Amino acid sequence: MKKVLFLALAAVSFSFASCDSKTENAQEAQAEQVEEAGEAKADAMEAAGNEAGADSVEASTEAKADAMENAADATDAK
């Protein structure tokens, strides 16, 4: 379910990519990489039986990626 949601979000972000500057697109790509790395780490932790740690890692990396995307949006709005 998480991967389906992530792919849907990625598809939506690509649909708006044509409206953004190159700088904003680069910042959003970095945010996606942060989120993907967090998902991979959380999946590994979950597979090892550390469900609480996986949830924590996933939540923190998602928050960081969201903050990065918001900062990217703010740079384009100026």
C-alpha positions in Angstrom: 0.0 0.0 0.0 2.8 2.4 0.8 4.5 1.9 -2.5 1.2 2.5 -4.4 0.7 5.7 -2.6 4.4 6.8 -3.2 4.1 6.0 -6.9 0.8 8.0 -7.1 2.5 10.9 -5.4 5.4 10.6 -7.8 3.1 10.6 -10.8 1.3 13.7 -9.5 4.6 15.5 -9.0 5.7 14.7 -12.5 2.5 16.1 -13.9 3.2 19.4 -12.3 6.9 19.4 -13.3 6.4 21.3 -16.5 5.2 24.3 -14.4 8.3 24.5 -12.2 11.8 26.0 -12.7 14.8 23.8 -13.1 16.0 24.7 -9.6 12.7 23.7 -8.1 12.7 20.4 -10.0 16.2 19.6 -8.8 15.3 20.3 -5.2 12.1 18.2 -5.5 14.2 15.4 -7.0 16.5 15.5 -4.0 13.5 15.4 -1.7 12.2 12.3 -3.5 15.7 10.7 -3.1 15.6 11.4 0.6 12.1 9.9 0.9 13.1 6.8 -1.2 16.2 6.2 1.0 14.0 6.5 4.2 11.5 4.0 2.8 14.3 1.6 2.0 15.8 1.9 5.5 12.3 1.6 7.1 11.6 -1.5 5.0 14.9 -3.1 6.1 14.1 -2.3 9.8 10.6 -3.7 9.4 12.0 -6.9 7.9 14.4 -7.2 10.8 11.4 -7.0 13.2 11.8 -3.4 14.4 8.3 -2.1 13.4 8.4 0.9 15.8 11.8 2.0 14.6 10.7 1.6 10.9 7.6 3.8 11.6 9.8 6.4 13.2 12.3 6.5 10.4 9.6 6.6 7.8 7.8 9.5 9.5 11.0 11.5 10.0 12.2 11.1 6.4 8.8 11.9 5.1 8.7 15.1 7.2 12.1 16.0 5.9 11.2 15.4 2.3 8.0 17.4 2.7 10.0 20.3 4.2 12.4 20.1 1.3 9.5 20.2 -1.2 7.9 23.1 0.5 11.2 25.0 0.4 11.5 24.2 -3.3 7.9 25.5 -3.9 8.8 28.7 -1.9 11.8 29.4 -4.1 9.7 29.2 -7.3 7.0 31.4 -5.8 9.3 34.4 -5.4 
